[in-house]
C-alpha cells in the first residue's frame, strides 16, 4: 500500500480506501462484511468510509464493531451526514442537525473522534456560514479531526474556502466526487477548485457501479448475485445520470479487455490505476463482498499506465464518457 496527503489537512490516507455502502447496505451478511473490513486492514488500507444513513446507521455499527479490536492509530474513519436516517424526516447541515448526527455517529462507531466528517451533499436551506461554524466547533472540541464534502460544485467549494479564510474557520480538506473512466465530470471544474483550495479528492465509484469490472456483457442478463441483478441496488446504475447497462456502453467497456490483458492487469486494476493517475486524487474508494476481491484491488497500487494505454482507453470509450 502507498499513502497520500489528503489536501492541506492533517490526514494521510491509503491510496485505496474501503467504503461500506456496497458491503453493508448492499446486503452482505454482517460476518462477511467484517471479514472484508479486516482484509482491507491486512492489506494496508487505512481509511474506511461510511455514512450515517447507510443501512439506517447499521453500516456505522458494523464498521465500529469490526475495528474495535485494532489500535486506534491503525485506521481512519470517515462518515457523513445530510440525508435522513431511517424513518426520521429531518435532514441537512444545520448546526442542530450536525450536533445531533455527530453525537449519534460517534456512539454507533464506538469512538471518541471521527477522523473525517463529511457533508454528504450541499444544503441549500442552511446558510453556509452556519454549517461551517458548526463543523469548526466540532473540530475544536476534539470530536472531529478534519472536514469534507461530497458532490459539491466548484462554486460551492470556492465559497467555502473563502469563508474559512475570512473567518479563520477550519477549512475543508476533502472532497468526495464520483470519478471513473466513464464519469469524468470532476475534471472540468471540481478538481481545479480543489487544487486552488488545498482540498484532496476521495473518488467514489471508481469502477462505475461495477461496470468496469467487465462482468456485464451487452445483450445478456446480469450474472446472478451481481449489483445489476439486484432490484434494490441496480436502481443506482440507472439513475446516476446515465444508463450503465446500455448495450452501447457495455460494448465500449468490452473493448477495454485486450488493453488490460496486454498490460498484465485485470479490468479492475486498470480502472483503479487510471483513477489514481491523477494527482488531485488522494484515494479511490473500493467496496467488496468477498475478502479476496480486496487482494485483487490492491495490486493496482503503484501501477503506472503508459501514455499509449491511456490513449487507447480514451479511443475505446469514445462516445460513452460523461465529461
C-alpha positions as CSV (number, residue, x, y, z in Angstrom):
1,X,0.0,0.0,0.0
2,X,1.0,3.6,-0.6
3,X,-0.2,6.7,1.1
4,X,-1.0,10.3,0.1
5,X,-1.7,13.5,1.9
6,X,-5.4,14.4,1.9
7,X,-5.3,18.0,0.8
8,X,-3.8,20.5,3.3
9,X,-5.5,18.9,6.2
10,X,-4.0,16.6,9.0
11,X,-4.7,13.3,7.4
12,X,-2.6,10.9,5.3
13,X,-4.7,8.2,3.6
14,X,-4.1,4.9,1.8
15,X,-4.3,5.1,-2.0
16,X,-7.3,2.7,-1.8
17,X,-9.9,3.2,0.9
18,X,-12.8,0.9,1.9
19,X,-16.4,2.0,1.5
20,X,-19.2,0.4,3.5
21,X,-22.1,1.4,1.3
22,X,-22.0,-1.7,-1.0
23,X,-20.7,-4.1,1.7
24,X,-23.2,-3.3,4.4
25,X,-26.1,-1.5,2.7
26,X,-25.8,-3.9,-0.3
27,X,-26.9,-6.9,1.7
28,X,-23.7,-8.6,2.5
29,X,-24.0,-10.7,5.7
30,X,-22.6,-9.0,8.9
31,X,-19.9,-11.6,9.5
32,X,-18.8,-11.4,5.8
33,X,-18.7,-7.6,5.9
34,X,-16.5,-7.7,9.0
35,X,-14.1,-10.2,7.2
36,X,-13.9,-7.8,4.3
37,X,-13.0,-4.9,6.6
38,X,-10.3,-7.0,8.3
39,X,-8.9,-8.0,4.9
40,X,-8.7,-4.3,4.0
41,X,-6.7,-3.6,7.1
42,X,-4.5,-6.6,6.4
43,X,-3.7,-5.1,3.0
44,X,-2.7,-1.7,4.4
45,X,-5.9,0.2,3.8
46,X,-6.2,2.8,6.5
47,X,-9.3,4.9,5.5
48,X,-12.8,3.4,6.0
49,X,-15.7,5.5,4.6
50,X,-19.3,5.2,5.7
51,X,-22.3,7.5,6.3
52,X,-25.0,7.8,9.0
53,X,-27.8,6.9,6.5
54,X,-26.2,3.7,5.1
55,X,-28.5,0.9,6.4
56,X,-30.1,3.5,8.8
57,X,-27.0,3.5,10.9
58,X,-26.1,-0.2,10.6
59,X,-23.1,0.5,8.4
60,X,-21.5,2.6,11.2
61,X,-22.3,0.0,13.8
62,X,-20.8,-2.8,11.7
63,X,-17.7,-0.8,11.0
64,X,-17.3,0.1,14.6
65,X,-17.6,-3.5,15.6
66,X,-15.1,-4.6,13.0
67,X,-12.5,-2.0,14.1
68,X,-12.8,-2.1,17.8
69,X,-10.1,-4.7,18.4
70,X,-7.5,-2.8,16.4
71,X,-5.3,0.0,17.8
72,X,-7.0,3.4,17.1
73,X,-4.0,4.7,15.2
74,X,-4.2,1.8,12.7
75,X,-7.2,3.2,10.9
76,X,-9.1,6.4,9.9
77,X,-12.9,6.7,10.0
78,X,-14.8,8.9,7.5
79,X,-18.5,9.3,7.9
80,X,-21.1,11.7,6.5
81,X,-24.4,13.5,7.3
82,X,-27.1,15.2,5.3
83,X,-29.7,12.7,4.2
84,X,-32.5,11.4,6.6
85,X,-31.5,8.4,8.7
86,X,-34.1,5.6,8.6
87,X,-37.6,6.9,9.2
88,X,-36.5,10.2,10.6
89,X,-37.7,13.2,8.5
90,X,-35.0,15.7,9.4
91,X,-32.0,16.2,7.1
92,X,-29.5,18.8,6.2
93,X,-26.5,20.6,7.6
94,X,-27.9,23.0,10.2
95,X,-26.0,23.5,13.5
96,X,-28.6,21.5,15.4
97,X,-28.5,18.6,12.9
98,X,-24.7,18.5,12.9
99,X,-24.6,18.3,16.7
100,X,-27.3,15.6,16.8
101,X,-26.0,13.4,14.0
102,X,-22.3,13.7,15.1
103,X,-23.3,12.5,18.6
104,X,-25.2,9.5,17.1
105,X,-22.4,8.6,14.7
106,X,-19.8,8.7,17.5
107,X,-22.0,6.3,19.6
108,X,-22.6,3.9,16.7
109,X,-19.0,3.8,15.7
110,X,-17.8,3.5,19.4
111,X,-15.1,6.1,19.0
112,X,-14.3,9.4,20.7
113,X,-13.5,11.3,17.5
114,X,-14.2,10.9,13.8
115,X,-11.2,11.4,11.6
116,X,-13.1,12.9,8.6
117,X,-16.6,14.3,8.9
118,X,-18.2,15.0,5.5
119,X,-21.3,16.9,4.3
120,X,-22.9,14.3,2.1
121,X,-24.4,17.0,-0.2
122,X,-24.8,20.8,-0.2
123,X,-27.6,22.1,1.9
124,X,-29.4,24.9,0.0
125,X,-31.7,25.5,3.0
126,X,-29.0,26.3,5.6
127,X,-26.6,29.2,5.4
128,X,-23.1,28.0,4.6
129,X,-21.7,30.1,7.5
130,X,-23.9,28.2,10.0
131,X,-22.7,24.9,8.6
132,X,-19.0,25.8,8.7
133,X,-19.2,27.4,12.2
134,X,-20.8,24.1,13.5
135,X,-18.1,22.0,11.8
136,X,-15.4,24.3,13.1
137,X,-16.7,23.9,16.6
138,X,-16.7,20.1,16.3
139,X,-13.1,20.1,15.3
140,X,-12.1,22.5,18.1
141,X,-14.0,20.3,20.6
142,X,-11.9,17.3,19.5
143,X,-14.8,15.3,18.2
144,X,-13.6,15.6,14.5
145,X,-10.1,15.8,13.1
146,X,-10.9,17.0,9.5
147,X,-13.9,18.0,7.5
148,X,-15.0,17.4,3.9
149,X,-17.9,17.2,1.5
150,X,-19.3,15.1,-1.3
151,X,-20.6,16.2,-4.7
152,X,-20.3,20.0,-4.2
153,X,-19.9,22.3,-7.2
154,X,-16.8,24.3,-7.9
155,X,-18.6,27.5,-6.9
156,X,-19.7,26.0,-3.6
157,X,-16.2,24.7,-2.9
158,X,-14.6,28.1,-3.6
159,X,-17.2,29.9,-1.4
160,X,-16.5,27.6,1.5
161,X,-12.7,28.1,1.1
162,X,-13.2,31.9,1.0
163,X,-15.4,31.9,4.1
164,X,-13.0,29.7,6.1
165,X,-10.2,32.1,5.2
166,X,-12.2,35.3,6.0
167,X,-13.4,34.0,9.4
168,X,-10.4,31.9,10.5
169,X,-12.5,28.7,10.4
170,X,-11.2,25.2,9.9
171,X,-11.2,24.7,6.1
172,X,-12.4,21.7,4.2
173,X,-9.6,19.3,3.2
174,X,-11.5,16.6,1.5
175,X,-13.9,16.2,-1.5
176,X,-15.7,13.0,-2.4
177,X,-16.8,13.1,-6.0
178,X,-17.9,10.3,-8.3
179,X,-15.0,9.7,-10.7
180,X,-14.1,6.9,-13.1
181,X,-13.1,6.2,-16.7
182,X,-16.8,6.6,-17.6
183,X,-17.7,9.5,-15.3
184,X,-15.1,12.4,-15.7
185,X,-17.2,15.4,-14.7
186,X,-14.9,16.4,-11.8
187,X,-12.0,17.1,-14.2
188,X,-13.7,20.2,-15.7
189,X,-14.2,22.3,-12.5
190,X,-14.2,20.4,-9.3
191,X,-10.6,19.2,-9.5
192,X,-9.3,22.7,-10.4
193,X,-11.3,24.2,-7.5
194,X,-9.9,21.6,-5.1
195,X,-6.4,22.3,-6.3
196,X,-6.9,26.0,-5.7
197,X,-8.3,25.5,-2.2
198,X,-5.9,22.8,-0.8
199,X,-8.5,20.0,-0.9
200,X,-7.8,16.3,-1.8
201,X,-10.3,14.0,-3.5
202,X,-11.6,10.7,-2.5
203,X,-13.0,9.2,-5.7
204,X,-16.1,7.1,-5.2
205,X,-17.5,4.5,-7.7
206,X,-14.1,4.2,-9.5
207,X,-15.4,1.1,-11.1
208,X,-18.6,2.9,-12.4
209,X,-21.0,0.9,-10.3
210,X,-19.2,-2.3,-11.1
211,X,-19.4,-1.9,-14.9
212,X,-15.7,-1.5,-15.3
213,X,-15.1,-5.0,-13.9
214,X,-16.1,-6.3,-17.3
215,X,-18.6,-8.7,-15.8
216,X,-21.6,-7.4,-17.7
217,X,-22.0,-8.3,-21.4
218,X,-24.0,-6.4,-23.9
219,X,-27.3,-8.2,-24.8
220,X,-27.1,-10.6,-21.9
221,X,-28.8,-10.5,-18.4
222,X,-26.5,-9.6,-15.5
223,X,-24.9,-12.6,-13.7
224,X,-26.8,-13.8,-10.6
225,X,-25.6,-12.2,-7.4
226,X,-24.2,-9.0,-9.1
227,X,-25.3,-5.5,-8.3
228,X,-27.1,-5.2,-11.6
229,X,-29.1,-8.3,-10.8
230,X,-30.4,-6.8,-7.5
231,X,-33.6,-4.8,-7.7
232,X,-32.5,-2.8,-4.7
233,X,-29.0,-1.9,-5.9
234,X,-29.4,-1.7,-9.7
235,X,-31.5,1.5,-9.4
236,X,-28.3,3.4,-8.8
237,X,-26.9,2.1,-12.1
238,X,-29.9,3.6,-13.9
239,X,-30.3,6.9,-12.1
240,X,-26.6,8.1,-11.9
241,X,-27.1,10.4,-14.8
242,X,-27.0,7.7,-17.4
243,X,-27.9,4.0,-18.0
244,X,-24.9,2.0,-17.1
245,X,-26.4,-1.2,-18.6
246,X,-26.9,0.0,-22.1
247,X,-25.6,-2.2,-24.9
248,X,-23.6,0.7,-26.4
249,X,-21.8,1.4,-23.1
250,X,-21.2,-2.3,-22.3
251,X,-19.8,-2.8,-25.8
252,X,-17.3,0.1,-25.3
253,X,-16.2,-1.4,-21.9
254,X,-15.6,-4.7,-23.6
255,X,-13.1,-3.0,-25.8
256,X,-11.0,-2.3,-22.7
257,X,-10.4,-6.0,-22.1
258,X,-7.5,-6.5,-24.5
259,X,-5.8,-3.3,-23.3
260,X,-5.8,-4.6,-19.7
261,X,-4.7,-8.1,-20.8
262,X,-1.7,-6.6,-22.7
263,X,-0.7,-4.7,-19.6
264,X,-1.0,-7.8,-17.4
265,X,-3.8,-6.3,-15.4
266,X,-7.3,-7.2,-14.5
267,X,-10.0,-4.8,-15.7
268,X,-10.4,-3.7,-12.0
269,X,-6.7,-3.0,-11.6
270,X,-6.6,-1.0,-14.8
271,X,-9.6,1.1,-13.8
272,X,-8.2,1.9,-10.4
273,X,-4.8,2.7,-11.7
274,X,-6.5,5.1,-14.2
275,X,-8.2,7.0,-11.3
276,X,-5.1,7.0,-9.2
277,X,-3.0,8.5,-12.0
278,X,-4.5,11.9,-11.1
279,X,-2.5,14.0,-8.6
280,X,-5.8,15.5,-7.4
281,X,-7.0,12.1,-6.2
282,X,-5.7,11.1,-2.8
283,X,-7.6,7.8,-2.6
284,X,-10.1,5.6,-4.6
285,X,-12.9,4.1,-2.6
286,X,-13.5,0.5,-3.2
287,X,-16.1,-1.9,-1.9
288,X,-16.1,-5.7,-1.7
289,X,-18.4,-8.5,-0.9
290,X,-15.6,-11.1,-0.6
291,X,-12.1,-10.6,1.1
292,X,-10.3,-11.9,-2.0
293,X,-11.6,-9.0,-4.1
294,X,-9.5,-6.7,-1.9
295,X,-6.3,-8.5,-2.7
296,X,-7.0,-8.1,-6.4
297,X,-7.8,-4.4,-6.0
298,X,-4.7,-3.6,-4.0
299,X,-2.5,-4.8,-6.9
300,X,-3.5,-1.6,-8.7
301,X,-1.5,0.5,-6.2
302,X,1.8,1.7,-7.7
303,X,0.8,0.8,-11.3
304,X,1.7,3.5,-13.9
305,X,-0.3,3.3,-17.1
306,X,1.7,4.1,-20.2
307,X,0.5,7.1,-22.2
308,X,-0.3,4.8,-25.1
309,X,-2.6,2.8,-22.9
310,X,-4.4,5.9,-21.7
311,X,-4.9,7.0,-25.3
312,X,-6.3,3.6,-26.2
313,X,-8.7,3.7,-23.3
314,X,-10.0,7.0,-24.5
315,X,-10.4,5.7,-28.0
316,X,-12.2,2.6,-26.7
317,X,-14.7,4.6,-24.7
318,X,-15.2,7.4,-27.2
319,X,-18.9,8.4,-27.2
320,X,-19.9,6.9,-23.8
321,X,-17.8,9.1,-21.4
322,X,-19.7,11.7,-19.4
323,X,-17.5,14.8,-19.1
